Amino acid sequence: MTAVPSTDDDVLTARELYRFYRAGEEETLALRGVSLRVGRGETVAVVGPSGAGKSTLLACLAGLDEPSGGEVRVDGVRISHRPETERARLRARHVGVLLQTRNLLPHLSVRDNIRMAQHAVRGRPAMTAEALLEQVGIERRGRALPRQLSGGELARAGLAVALANSPAVLLADEPTGELDGDTEQLVLRMLRDRAADGSAVLIVTHSAEAVRIADRVVALDDGRAREKGGRETGHAFR
Ligand SMILES: Nc1ncnc2c1ncn2[C@@H]1O[C@H](COP(=O)(O)OP(=O)(O)OP(=O)(O)O)[C@@H](O)[C@H]1O
């Protein structure tokens, strides 16, 4: 993401990502050659105006969407340009995703959502569902269905699910939008803790608080990424 060459410590790398949308007559180039990397233990904030391509970028990084061109690697494994089922398998093993729309299955209790996310973990998960519930402060809500939770509880449950597989890469889309101060602080602290444990954390955000906790900030504008105060990130790998 900087002029520094990528290293073995890079857990998340994107090279020259393009994403082209066609809807009827309308064509949009949402990503125009975005390259970035996030190292082990690093937190990167991605900022930019509405329509800049932030959600598109995050979806491509998570393997939820396929870039039209370029490559994404998580934990040393290419996740882009694979069938959807393969991407889902790799995501379940290597990636935690915290989405605006929440990452919970509506018909499962919070505890079962966590257990489901732990399914892909090899061996024993680092933390039990109970321990995760406690860590995010909703230990009494494990049996509740997502629709029975308040907004703050829902955010905490989503965080527990995103962390359930101890992901090497944690991707968060506006994780603090519309949260009360306490919940915002908890979410940011846990994202930081995850990075301190060695994950690569990337946060798409408008929040000044989230930007403040980031090690680096990447500005996305009209599908192009630029390290804040730096050069266009597409040059990083040239
Ligand atoms: N499924 C789609 N089909 C067609 N165009 C799309 C699609 N998804 C996004 N776009 C377009 O791609 C561009 C980038 O959208 P994206 O949602 O990634 O921006 P964003 O930076 O996340 O915006 P916001 O901050 O408002 O959420 C926009 O011009 C948008 O209209």
The ligand as a Gaussian input file, in Angstrom:
#p B3LYP/6-31G(d) Opt

LIG

0 1
 N      -24.262000      -3.778000      -7.892000
 C      -23.945000      -2.642000      -8.497000
 N      -24.327000      -2.387000      -9.765000
 C      -23.987000      -1.244000     -10.398000
 N      -23.244000      -0.257000      -9.825000
 C      -22.840000      -0.440000      -8.564000
 C      -23.162000      -1.631000      -7.825000
 N      -22.619000      -1.533000      -6.575000
 C      -21.998000      -0.339000      -6.548000
 N      -22.114000       0.316000      -7.721000
 C      -21.537000       1.629000      -8.077000
 O      -20.133000       1.561000      -7.838000
 C      -19.671000       2.770000      -7.252000
 C      -19.009000       2.471000      -5.911000
 O      -20.010000       2.022000      -4.989000
 P      -19.666000       1.603000      -3.485000
 O      -20.927000       1.128000      -2.859000
 O      -18.515000       0.689000      -3.499000
 O      -19.227000       3.011000      -2.864000
 P      -18.983000       3.420000      -1.315000
 O      -17.708000       4.206000      -1.307000
 O      -19.054000       2.211000      -0.476000
 O      -20.212000       4.374000      -1.037000
 P      -21.013000       4.676000       0.360000
 O      -20.044000       5.383000       1.269000
 O      -22.134000       5.568000      -0.094000
 O      -21.498000       3.347000       0.895000
 C      -20.877000       3.694000      -7.156000
 O      -20.886000       4.531000      -8.296000
 C      -22.057000       2.748000      -7.178000
 O      -23.194000       3.362000      -7.715000

